[in-house]
């Protein structure tokens, strides 16, 4: 046997969970497919665990119950996105089987997935730790159970809240259900749209500026929380935003994220001070929320007001268009090293 090779029996059995019941099913398929492709067959025996849209589990194409699947894997690589995958539900399920899995635990995932809970937690953290302050946009919360007439509520919000504004579901990813609005008609339509993806809607002050995202990896290159260089996201027609002017036509929506229409620059064109602040906030968000293994936080950099935190992704996308792998390349690494590192973290070997 050649040096460094593994017998089938000695290979680490990795179950890659993808698909799922959320609206981010297609993205999860791509992330999972990428993980399956880039884990070296010389060291890993990779199993495709597909969860269909109706919640049925399949192990290498055969429908099986989760408890049956867990007997055949050493570690679960969680490649789900959105509801059930990032909100703590699958994590809680895996915990009942005492399974090793990649990504954050159940409680941290649940908090981070909910943008309202994340804002509350970070506001409390900032109040308690002056040096660790994390700026977020002014916001209000709408709950479906409290609103009898969306049109009437939209008028009230439009009169009292600064515009332009960003309207988004409290618990959704990949920019699904997110709108930037400037008029009353747009606001009412956006609230209806956001409520299609959940019972709680977050409306935030729109802050124009350069868009940034920054990844954090636990235990990488000798650092407890290794921070990757910030990526600058340039959207088609986004020149106004860079100058701090609202441009509702330039928005990093689902199509822009996964259709390859945006330009992603890493390291981004930020000043040294901006880069340091983005990285500090990304590390602080990761630590304060109790996240583990890896995360990616999104920011807006206003030319005068500075860096604002937008949201955190506890299971960053790992597709060919994804931002995390691009940042890994910028530090001389790549997707395979990241995936092996995450599997090692999940197994307690790093």
C-alpha positions, -999 to +999 in steps of 0.1 A: +000+000+000+013+034-009+023+058+019-005+080+030-033+059+015-062+045+035-080+012+034-118+015+031-122+003+067-099+031+080-115+059+060-135+085+079-172+080+071-187+115+064-224+119+058-231+151+039-267+163+047-282+185+020-315+195+005-340+201+033-375+215+037-366+252+033-369+276+003-330+274+002-332+237-010-315+244-044-286+262-027-282+234-002-280+209-030-251+229-045-233+233-012-236+196-004-225+186-039-195+208-036-186+192-002-190+157-017-168+167-046-140+182-026-135+158+003-106+135-009-118+100-016-083+088-004-092+097+032-130+099+034-158+076+026-185+102+017-222+094+019-249+116+003-277+122+028-305+139+010-335+153+028-363+159+003-386+189+003-412+168+022-387+159+049-378+123+040-342+112+045-323+092+019-289+076+024-270+072-009-303+071-027-322+048-003-349+061+019-339+055+056-348+069+090-322+093+106-315+068+134-306+041+109-283+065+090-263+076+121-250+040+125-232+043+092-213+076+096-186+089+119-195+126+114-222+146+098-213+175+075-243+198+077-247+214+043-283+225+048-294+262+046-324+280+060-352+265+081-344+232+098-307+234+088-296+267+104-322+273+130-311+247+156-337+220+146-314+195+129-287+203+155-311+194+183-320+162+164-284+153+159-277+160+196-303+133+205-282+108+186-250+121+201-237+126+166-206+146+157-215+174+132-201+205+116-212+240+125-227+256+155-248+239+182-286+241+185-290+272+208-264+293+190-279+284+156-314+293+167-303+327+180-281+335+150-308+325+125-333+349+140-322+384+131-343+400+159-328+377+186-293+384+171-298+421+173-310+419+209-281+397+219-255+420+203-271+451+218-268+436+252-232+425+245-223+460+233-238+475+264-217+452+286-185+454+266-176+489+255-145+476+236-165+450+218-193+473+206-211+461+174-231+487+156-264+477+140-290+496+120-321+512+137-350+488+133-386+479+142-402+445+144-436+435+129-454+403+140-482+389+119-503+381+149-504+418+159-513+432+125-549+431+113-544+454+083-510+454+065-519+485+044-528+505+075-496+493+093-475+502+062-489+538+064-480+540+101-445+527+095-439+550+065-448+581+085-426+572+115-396+553+102-367+567+082-367+557+045-353+541+024-357+510+045-348+474+043-377+449+048-368+413+055-381+381+072-366+377+107-355+341+100-344+335+064-312+335+045-298+339+009-316+373+008-350+355+003-379+378+009-357+409+013-366+443-003-353+478-003-381+503-003-386+541-007-423+545-013-454+535+006-465+512-022-432+494-021-433+492+016-467+475+017-457+451-010-424+443+008-442+435+041-465+411+024-436+395+006-416+391+038-445+376+057-447+348+031-414+335+046-422+338+083-445+353+110-420+380+120-406+408+098-377+431+105-376+466+091-342+483+092-329+517+084-312+515+050-275+523+052-258+529+019-221+521+014-197+493+005-210+458+012-186+435+030-186+399+043-160+383+066-154+347+076-142+332+109-127+298+114-120+281+148-086+266+155-071+275+121-034+282+116-029+282+154-055+309+162-086+303+183-107+324+160-089+329+127-104+358+107-103+358+069-098+390+049-130+409+042-146+404+008-161+434-010-193+427-029-199+449-059-233+446-074-243+457-109-250+494-108-238+498-072-218+530-077-243+551-057-240+529-026-202+532-025-207+569-022-232+565+006-263+571-015-292+547-016-297+528-048-326+504-047-317+490-081-284+476-068-292+448-044-273+416-035-304+394-038-308+357-044-302+359-081-272+381-077-257+358-050-260+326-070-263+338-106-227+351-108-238+387-116-218+403-088-181+411-086-165+398-054-131+412-045-109+397-018-092+413-001-118+441-006-110+477-013-113+489+023-091+512+042-068+496+067-090+509+095-122+496+079-107+461+074-095+460+110-130+470+122-148+445+099-125+417+112-129+427+148-167+427+145-168+394+127-147+378+155-168+395+182-201+383+167-187+347+164-175+347+200-205+365+216-231+343+200-212+312+210-208+300+174-184+272+166-163+259+137-170+287+112-193+316+104-195+345+080-209+379+089-222+406+066-216+443+069-222+477+053-194+503+054-208+538+052-182+564+041-188+586+072-207+565+098-184+535+096-190+498+098-225+483+106-232+446+112-261+432+092-264+395+099-244+363+105-244+330+086-237+300+107-235+277+077-219+298+049-225+286+014-198+264-002-209+266-038-187+276-067-201+312-064-197+313-026-178+339-007-161+318+020-140+297-004-129+328-022-116+343+010-098+310+017-081+313-016-069+348-007-050+334+022-034+306+002-058+279+012-088+263-005-120+245-001-105+210+005-084+223+034-114+240+049-136+210+046-110+187+062-105+212+090-142+214+097-145+176+098-116+175+122-132+201+144-165+181+145-147+150+154-127+168+181-094+162+164-084+198+159 
